[in-house]
Amino acid sequence: MTSMFGQKNIFSNPKPVELLRALLKIGNVKSNDIVLDFFSGSASTAHATMLLNSEDKGRRKFILVQLPEIPAEKSEAHKAGYKTICEIGKERIRRSAKKIIEENSEAKFDGGFRVLKCDSSNMKDVYYNPEQYEANLFTSLTDNIKEDRTPEDLLFQVMLDLGVELSSKIEEYDVAGKKVFNVADGFLIACFDENVTEETITAVAKMKPYYFVMRDSSLASDSVATNFEQLFATYSPETVRKVL
């Protein structure tokens, strides 16, 4: 920790990386396994997992869980500008990955990782319990999605709903002026922009995804909505269509 962060005591009582690496070996963690740490602290488990991968060219993944605890005001972490333990852990992963790659040119990873935070659903209550609302209120509830949610928020909820690994490759494309997400090489295609036209729908259908997901309010007009199913029936009838 001292060599990576350039100062002592950035994290109190970090777990020994060599011990964790030894435990992974004792536990016979195979090259494609997932390592889970529910109390990740300074992310020593991620560091150990990446070290083991660099040794045997494994492709182990790690999931780290940590509450965003605030370091004490007098701590070295607080003085260095780290607002939570999670911030220390994220920086630890970045620095340790860079160090491993620099020391082992054959390391088969780029050091990238994703950070997800627990939050409430992206959907308004009416989406889950429409029977509890009076019919005359539906005109004021035309959008099922909360106003402050981003396309990325919706994408990760859809991935969870459909059982798509959150570590899957995600690419972004511009299709007829709309942002389109391609997840896991075409397994899931999603578009959450407004005013989606037939040009975008046709292009997506021609990609032949297993799943296609969009917002209920996204279609540019009634005619696009009318032709939506026909376009998929023509170009990719097996695609499972889901509307939020």
C-alpha positions as CSV (number, residue, x, y, z in Angstrom):
1,M,0.0,0.0,0.0
2,T,2.8,2.4,0.9
3,S,4.6,1.7,-2.4
4,M,1.4,2.2,-4.5
5,F,0.1,5.3,-2.8
6,G,3.4,6.9,-1.9
7,Q,2.6,7.3,1.8
8,K,2.0,5.3,4.9
9,N,-1.3,4.4,6.5
10,I,-3.6,5.4,3.6
11,F,-5.7,2.4,4.8
12,S,-5.6,1.0,8.3
13,N,-5.0,-2.8,8.6
14,P,-5.1,-3.8,4.9
15,K,-5.3,-7.6,4.3
16,P,-2.0,-9.2,3.2
17,V,-2.1,-9.7,-0.6
18,E,0.2,-12.8,-0.4
19,L,-2.1,-14.4,2.2
20,L,-5.2,-13.8,0.0
21,R,-3.4,-15.2,-3.1
22,A,-2.4,-18.3,-1.1
23,L,-6.0,-18.7,0.1
24,L,-7.2,-18.5,-3.6
25,K,-4.8,-21.3,-4.4
26,I,-5.8,-23.4,-1.3
27,G,-9.5,-22.9,-2.3
28,N,-8.6,-24.3,-5.8
29,V,-10.2,-21.2,-7.5
30,K,-10.2,-22.2,-11.2
31,S,-9.2,-19.9,-14.0
32,N,-12.8,-18.8,-14.9
33,D,-14.2,-18.6,-11.4
34,I,-15.7,-15.5,-9.7
35,V,-14.2,-14.4,-6.4
36,L,-16.6,-12.6,-4.1
37,D,-15.5,-10.4,-1.1
38,F,-18.4,-9.0,0.9
39,F,-16.1,-6.8,3.0
40,S,-13.6,-5.6,0.5
41,G,-12.0,-2.7,2.3
42,S,-9.0,-1.5,0.3
43,A,-9.7,-4.1,-2.4
44,S,-6.8,-6.5,-1.5
45,T,-8.9,-9.4,-2.9
46,A,-9.0,-7.7,-6.3
47,H,-5.3,-7.2,-6.2
48,A,-4.7,-10.8,-5.2
49,T,-7.0,-12.1,-7.9
50,M,-5.3,-10.0,-10.6
51,L,-1.9,-11.2,-9.4
52,L,-3.0,-14.9,-9.7
53,N,-4.4,-14.2,-13.2
54,S,-1.1,-12.7,-14.2
55,E,0.7,-15.8,-13.0
56,D,-1.3,-18.5,-14.8
57,K,-3.1,-16.4,-17.5
58,G,-6.4,-17.1,-15.8
59,R,-9.6,-15.1,-16.4
60,R,-11.0,-15.0,-12.9
61,K,-13.4,-12.2,-12.1
62,F,-13.9,-10.4,-8.8
63,I,-17.0,-8.9,-7.2
64,L,-16.2,-6.5,-4.3
65,V,-18.9,-5.2,-1.9
66,Q,-18.2,-2.3,0.4
67,L,-20.4,0.2,2.3
68,P,-19.2,3.8,1.5
69,E,-17.8,4.4,5.0
70,I,-16.3,7.8,5.6
71,P,-12.6,7.8,6.8
72,A,-12.0,9.6,10.1
73,E,-11.1,13.3,9.7
74,K,-7.7,12.8,11.2
75,S,-6.9,9.7,9.0
76,E,-4.2,9.8,6.3
77,A,-6.9,8.8,3.8
78,H,-9.1,11.8,4.6
79,K,-6.1,14.1,4.4
80,A,-5.3,12.7,1.0
81,G,-8.8,13.5,-0.3
82,Y,-10.5,10.1,-0.2
83,K,-14.1,10.7,0.8
84,T,-15.0,7.0,1.4
85,I,-13.4,3.6,1.8
86,C,-14.8,2.7,-1.7
87,E,-12.7,5.5,-3.2
88,I,-9.6,4.0,-1.7
89,G,-10.5,0.6,-3.0
90,K,-11.1,1.9,-6.6
91,E,-7.8,3.7,-6.6
92,R,-6.1,0.6,-5.3
93,I,-7.5,-1.5,-8.1
94,R,-6.3,1.1,-10.7
95,R,-2.8,1.3,-9.3
96,S,-2.3,-2.4,-8.6
97,A,-3.5,-3.3,-12.1
98,K,-1.1,-0.8,-13.7
99,K,1.7,-2.2,-11.6
100,I,1.0,-5.8,-12.5
101,I,0.8,-5.0,-16.2
102,E,4.0,-3.0,-16.1
103,E,5.8,-5.9,-14.3
104,N,4.3,-8.7,-16.5
105,S,4.0,-7.9,-20.2
106,E,2.0,-11.2,-20.7
107,A,-0.7,-10.2,-18.3
108,K,-4.0,-10.7,-20.2
109,F,-6.2,-7.9,-18.8
110,D,-6.5,-4.2,-19.1
111,G,-7.2,-3.4,-15.5
112,G,-10.7,-2.1,-16.2
113,F,-13.6,-2.5,-13.8
114,R,-17.2,-1.3,-13.3
115,V,-18.6,0.4,-10.2
116,L,-22.2,-0.1,-9.4
117,K,-24.2,1.4,-6.5
118,C,-27.5,0.3,-5.0
119,D,-30.4,2.6,-5.7
120,S,-34.2,2.5,-6.0
121,S,-35.8,1.2,-9.2
122,N,-35.7,3.3,-12.3
123,M,-39.4,2.7,-12.8
124,K,-42.3,4.6,-11.3
125,D,-44.8,2.7,-9.1
126,V,-47.4,2.6,-11.9
127,Y,-45.1,0.3,-13.9
128,Y,-45.3,-2.4,-11.3
129,N,-48.9,-1.9,-10.0
130,P,-51.0,-0.3,-12.8
131,E,-54.2,-1.8,-11.2
132,Q,-53.8,0.4,-8.2
133,Y,-54.2,3.6,-10.3
134,E,-57.5,5.1,-11.6
135,A,-57.9,4.9,-15.4
136,N,-58.4,8.7,-15.6
137,L,-54.8,9.2,-14.2
138,F,-53.0,7.4,-17.0
139,T,-52.8,10.4,-19.3
140,S,-50.6,12.0,-16.7
141,L,-48.5,8.9,-16.3
142,T,-47.5,8.4,-19.9
143,D,-43.9,7.6,-19.0
144,N,-43.1,4.7,-16.7
145,I,-39.6,5.8,-16.0
146,K,-38.4,8.3,-13.3
147,E,-37.3,11.6,-14.8
148,D,-33.8,11.7,-13.3
149,R,-32.6,8.3,-14.8
150,T,-30.0,8.0,-17.5
151,P,-29.9,5.6,-20.4
152,E,-27.0,3.8,-18.6
153,D,-29.2,3.4,-15.5
154,L,-31.9,1.7,-17.6
155,L,-29.4,-0.5,-19.4
156,F,-28.0,-2.0,-16.2
157,Q,-31.5,-2.6,-14.9
158,V,-32.4,-4.4,-18.1
159,M,-29.2,-6.5,-17.9
160,L,-30.2,-7.5,-14.3
161,D,-33.7,-8.3,-15.4
162,L,-32.6,-10.4,-18.3
163,G,-29.8,-12.2,-16.4
164,V,-27.0,-10.7,-18.5
165,E,-23.7,-10.5,-16.7
166,L,-22.9,-7.0,-15.6
167,S,-19.3,-7.6,-16.7
168,S,-20.4,-8.1,-20.3
169,K,-18.8,-6.1,-23.1
170,I,-20.9,-2.9,-23.8
171,E,-20.4,-0.9,-27.0
172,E,-22.2,2.3,-28.1
173,Y,-23.2,3.1,-31.6
174,D,-24.9,6.0,-33.4
175,V,-27.8,4.5,-35.4
176,A,-29.7,7.1,-37.4
177,G,-28.8,9.8,-34.8
178,K,-29.8,7.7,-31.8
179,K,-27.6,6.1,-29.1
180,V,-27.8,2.3,-29.3
181,F,-26.2,0.0,-26.8
182,N,-24.8,-3.4,-28.0
183,V,-24.2,-5.8,-25.1
184,A,-22.3,-9.1,-25.3
185,D,-21.8,-8.9,-29.1
186,G,-25.4,-8.5,-30.1
187,F,-27.1,-10.6,-27.4
188,L,-28.8,-7.5,-26.2
189,I,-29.5,-4.3,-28.1
190,A,-31.1,-1.4,-26.3
191,C,-32.1,2.2,-27.3
192,F,-33.6,4.6,-24.8
193,D,-33.6,7.8,-26.8
194,E,-36.7,9.8,-27.7
195,N,-38.2,10.1,-31.2
196,V,-36.8,6.8,-32.5
197,T,-37.7,6.4,-36.2
198,E,-38.2,3.5,-38.5
199,E,-34.7,3.9,-39.8
200,T,-33.3,3.1,-36.3
201,I,-35.7,0.3,-35.7
202,T,-34.9,-1.3,-39.1
203,A,-31.1,-1.0,-38.5
204,V,-31.5,-2.7,-35.1
205,A,-33.7,-5.4,-36.5
206,K,-31.0,-6.2,-39.2
207,M,-28.5,-6.7,-36.3
208,K,-30.6,-9.7,-35.3
209,P,-30.2,-9.4,-31.5
210,Y,-31.5,-12.0,-29.1
211,Y,-33.1,-9.2,-27.1
212,F,-34.1,-5.7,-28.1
213,V,-35.3,-3.2,-25.4
214,M,-36.6,0.3,-25.6
215,R,-38.7,2.8,-23.8
216,D,-42.5,2.8,-24.3
217,S,-42.4,6.5,-25.0
218,S,-39.5,6.3,-27.5
219,L,-41.2,5.8,-30.8
220,A,-41.4,8.9,-32.9
221,S,-45.0,8.5,-34.0
222,D,-48.0,6.2,-34.1
223,S,-47.0,5.0,-37.6
224,V,-43.6,3.9,-36.3
225,A,-45.3,2.1,-33.4
226,T,-47.6,0.4,-35.9
227,N,-44.7,-0.8,-38.1
228,F,-42.5,-1.8,-35.2
229,E,-43.6,-5.4,-35.0
230,Q,-43.7,-5.7,-38.8
231,L,-40.1,-4.5,-39.2
232,F,-38.9,-7.2,-36.7
233,A,-41.1,-9.8,-38.3
234,T,-39.4,-9.0,-41.6
235,Y,-35.7,-8.8,-40.5
236,S,-35.4,-10.7,-37.2
237,P,-38.6,-12.5,-36.2
238,E,-36.8,-14.5,-33.4
239,T,-35.7,-11.3,-31.5
240,V,-37.4,-11.0,-28.1
241,R,-38.8,-7.5,-27.9
242,K,-39.2,-5.8,-24.5
243,V,-40.7,-2.3,-23.8
244,L,-40.2,-0.4,-20.6
